Amino acid sequence: MKHKTTEIADALVQQVDEEERYEAHQMAEWSESGILVANCLGMLAFPPQLVATRQPLGDHIMGAVVVAWLAEAPLLRWGEEFLSAGAQSFRFRQHLVEGDVLRAEIDDNEEELTILLRDTEGRVASEAHMWSIASEQVPPVPEEAVAVSKPLAPEILQPGQSYGTVSVNFDAAREQSFLAYLPHQDLWQAKGIAHPAWLLSVANAVMRLSVALPLPNSAQAGVTIRLHAPIFSGAELRVTGQVKERFSKGDRHFLVSDIFLVQDQRVAATLELVSCYWPTSEVEE
């Protein structure tokens, strides 16, 4: 599959070469690596229809932006069938800001496509693993649930606790203006299909409606997105979620949430969100 790896590397750089606000230059061997310069793509943290008030992001690179950079890669590897039977797992290991220089390393084998984004010191800033889930069954549609009356502190949430159900209308032209910064996104634009980065923004918004993560003492640590059916512009979605688990590593606390996007009485996508939060005193010192 080396020819596919070359196409993926070329796409990662071509998508930024053609935009003044998102730059890149070519490395010696495109089949192995490429340079990306981080750009926010003009993305909003949450869809305006779900969260009306938004804090300015400044030069912060959200997890959804990283997803937007890399979402073309599995389509080059598996084709459009990935939209109905594909999984993408992202881990966001370092805080990124606009202008950060990153090197993309691509490993393509028969089972999985892996992309590492390293900083100038060689540390992994973000990583993505992508694979086919054609052999998996689509999960059952979850039951309707009533949302909490106000966002709750994550430390009091229990596994299985519901985030309620929210109705969302997907309008491709309204929701996905960030695609203008990403050439080679013809599939999403021409067919009006919901981009994984938008799916993540919706899932984050629904979770935030029920969970009061401390700001600025929290971050998205990762997400696993499973695609079961493409979502087209005009779709009416029912989005529901719940707490999967909580755990801690040292002074870092983690909340894992399961979010389901239901279209026409069928689960179209599931997202497992991993949120990290930490004591306030660390920032105040």
C-alpha positions in Angstrom: 0.0 0.0 0.0 3.0 2.3 -0.4 1.3 4.1 -3.3 -1.5 5.0 -1.0 0.9 6.3 1.7 2.4 8.6 -0.9 -1.0 9.9 -1.9 -1.9 10.6 1.8 1.4 12.4 2.4 0.9 14.5 -0.7 -2.7 15.4 0.3 -1.6 16.5 3.8 0.8 19.0 2.3 -1.1 20.0 -0.8 -4.1 20.9 1.4 -1.9 23.5 3.2 0.3 24.6 0.3 -2.6 26.2 -1.5 -3.6 28.5 1.4 -1.8 31.6 2.6 -2.9 31.0 6.2 -1.8 27.4 6.3 1.7 26.7 5.0 3.9 23.7 4.3 7.0 22.7 2.5 8.1 19.4 0.9 10.4 17.0 2.6 12.9 14.7 0.8 10.7 11.6 0.9 7.0 12.2 0.7 6.2 8.6 1.3 7.5 8.9 4.8 6.9 12.4 6.1 5.8 16.0 5.6 5.9 19.3 7.3 2.7 21.1 8.5 2.3 24.5 10.0 -0.6 24.6 12.4 -3.6 26.8 11.5 -7.0 27.1 13.3 -9.0 26.9 10.0 -11.4 29.5 11.4 -13.2 26.8 13.3 -15.6 27.5 16.1 -15.4 25.4 19.3 -19.1 24.4 19.1 -21.9 24.6 16.6 -23.7 28.0 17.3 -27.1 26.2 17.3 -26.0 24.3 20.4 -23.8 26.7 22.3 -24.6 30.4 21.7 -21.9 31.9 23.9 -18.3 31.0 23.1 -15.1 32.0 24.6 -12.5 33.3 22.1 -10.0 30.6 21.2 -7.1 32.9 20.3 -4.4 30.8 18.7 -5.3 27.6 20.4 -5.5 24.5 18.2 -8.6 22.4 19.2 -8.7 18.6 18.8 -11.4 19.1 16.2 -8.9 21.1 14.1 -6.4 18.2 14.2 -9.2 15.9 13.1 -9.9 18.3 10.2 -6.3 18.2 9.1 -6.2 14.4 8.9 -9.7 13.3 8.0 -8.9 13.0 4.3 -6.2 10.3 4.9 -8.5 7.3 5.5 -10.6 8.1 2.4 -7.5 7.9 0.3 -6.7 4.5 2.0 -10.1 2.8 2.0 -12.3 5.0 -0.2 -15.8 6.2 0.5 -16.7 3.0 2.2 -14.8 4.3 5.2 -17.7 6.7 5.8 -20.0 3.8 6.6 -17.5 1.5 8.3 -14.5 3.4 9.5 -12.9 4.2 12.8 -10.5 7.0 13.8 -8.8 7.3 17.1 -7.0 10.5 18.0 -4.8 11.4 21.0 -3.9 15.0 21.7 -0.7 14.8 23.7 0.5 18.4 23.6 -1.0 21.9 23.6 -0.7 23.3 20.1 -1.0 26.9 18.9 -1.3 28.5 15.5 2.1 28.6 13.8 3.6 25.5 15.5 5.7 23.5 13.0 4.8 19.8 12.9 6.2 16.8 11.0 3.8 14.2 9.9 5.0 10.6 9.9 2.8 8.0 8.2 2.8 4.3 8.7 0.4 2.4 6.4 0.0 -1.4 6.8 -2.7 -3.9 5.8 -4.7 -3.3 9.0 -4.2 0.2 10.2 -3.1 3.7 9.1 -1.1 5.6 11.7 -0.2 9.3 11.5 2.1 10.9 14.1 2.5 14.7 14.3 5.8 15.5 15.9 7.0 18.9 17.2 10.4 20.4 16.3 12.0 18.5 19.2 10.7 15.2 18.0 8.0 14.7 20.6 4.6 13.3 19.5 2.1 16.2 19.8 -0.9 14.3 18.3 -1.4 10.9 16.9 -4.1 9.2 14.8 -5.0 5.6 14.2 -7.5 4.7 11.5 -8.9 1.3 10.5 -11.9 -0.4 8.9 -14.8 -1.6 11.1 -16.7 -3.4 8.3 -16.9 -6.5 10.5 -18.4 -4.6 13.4 -22.1 -4.4 14.0 -23.8 -1.1 14.3 -24.7 -0.4 17.9 -28.4 -0.2 18.9 -30.2 3.1 19.1 -30.0 4.3 22.8 -33.2 5.2 24.6 -34.4 8.8 24.9 -33.0 10.4 28.1 -33.7 13.6 30.0 -30.7 16.0 30.4 -29.6 17.3 33.7 -31.0 20.7 34.7 -27.6 22.3 34.8 -24.0 21.2 34.1 -22.5 19.1 36.9 -18.9 18.9 38.2 -17.2 15.8 36.6 -16.2 14.4 39.9 -19.8 13.7 41.0 -20.8 12.0 37.7 -21.2 8.2 37.7 -20.9 5.7 34.9 -24.1 5.4 33.0 -25.3 8.9 33.9 -27.1 10.4 30.9 -26.3 13.6 29.2 -29.9 13.7 27.8 -30.9 14.0 24.2 -30.5 17.0 21.9 -31.9 17.6 18.4 -29.5 18.9 15.8 -30.1 19.9 12.2 -27.0 19.5 9.9 -26.6 22.2 7.3 -23.4 21.7 5.5 -23.0 25.2 4.1 -23.7 26.7 7.6 -21.6 24.3 9.7 -18.6 23.5 7.6 -17.1 26.8 6.4 -13.7 25.5 7.6 -13.5 23.3 4.5 -12.6 26.4 2.5 -9.2 26.2 4.2 -8.7 22.5 3.2 -8.4 21.9 -0.6 -9.0 18.2 -1.6 -12.1 18.1 0.5 -14.4 17.6 -2.6 -16.3 14.7 -1.1 -17.5 16.6 1.9 -18.3 19.7 -0.1 -19.8 18.3 -3.2 -22.0 15.8 -1.4 -22.7 17.8 1.7 -21.5 15.1 4.1 -20.9 15.8 7.7 -17.1 16.0 8.3 -15.7 14.1 11.3 -14.4 17.4 12.7 -18.0 18.7 12.8 -19.2 15.5 14.5 -16.6 16.0 17.2 -17.7 19.6 17.7 -21.3 18.4 18.2 -20.3 15.7 20.6 -18.2 18.1 22.6 -21.1 20.6 22.8 -23.6 17.9 24.0 -21.2 16.7 26.7 -20.5 20.3 27.8 -24.2 21.0 28.2 -24.2 18.4 31.1 -20.6 18.5 32.4 -19.0 21.6 34.0 -15.3 20.9 33.1 -13.1 23.5 34.9 -11.7 26.2 32.6 -8.9 26.7 31.8 -7.9 23.6 33.8 -9.2 21.1 31.3 -8.4 19.8 27.8 -9.5 17.2 25.3 -7.2 14.2 25.6 -8.6 12.2 22.8 -11.5 10.9 20.8 -12.4 7.7 18.9 -14.9 8.2 16.1 -16.8 5.3 14.6 -18.6 6.0 11.4 -21.6 3.8 10.5 -23.4 5.9 7.9 -22.8 9.2 6.1 -24.8 12.2 7.4 -26.0 14.4 4.5 -26.9 18.1 4.7 -30.5 18.6 5.9 -30.4 15.6 8.2 -32.2 15.8 11.5 -30.1 14.2 14.2 -30.8 13.0 17.7 -27.7 13.3 19.8 -27.5 11.5 23.1 -24.7 10.5 25.5 -23.6 9.2 28.8 -20.7 8.8 31.2 -18.6 5.7 30.3 -16.0 5.9 33.1 -13.9 8.2 35.3 -10.3 7.5 36.3 -7.2 9.3 37.5 -3.5 9.3 36.8 -1.6 11.2 39.5 -3.2 14.7 39.7 -4.7 14.3 36.2 -8.4 13.2 36.2 -10.2 11.8 33.2 -13.8 11.6 32.1 -14.7 9.2 29.3 -18.0 9.9 27.5 -20.0 8.0 24.9 -21.9 10.1 22.4 -24.4 8.7 19.8 -25.6 10.5 16.7 -28.8 8.9 15.5 -30.2 9.5 12.0 -33.5 7.9 10.7 -33.7 5.6 13.8 -30.2 4.3 13.1 -26.9 5.2 14.8 -24.8 7.0 12.2 -21.8 7.7 14.3 -20.4 7.1 17.8 -17.8 9.1 19.6 -15.8 8.2 22.7 -14.6 11.5 24.2 -11.7 11.6 26.7 -11.6 14.8 28.7 -8.8 15.6 31.1 -8.9 18.1 34.0 -6.6 19.0 36.9 -6.4 21.1 40.1 -6.8 24.8 39.9 -3.7 25.4 42.1 -1.4 24.2 39.3 -2.3 27.2 37.1 -2.2 29.7 39.9 1.4 28.9 41.0 
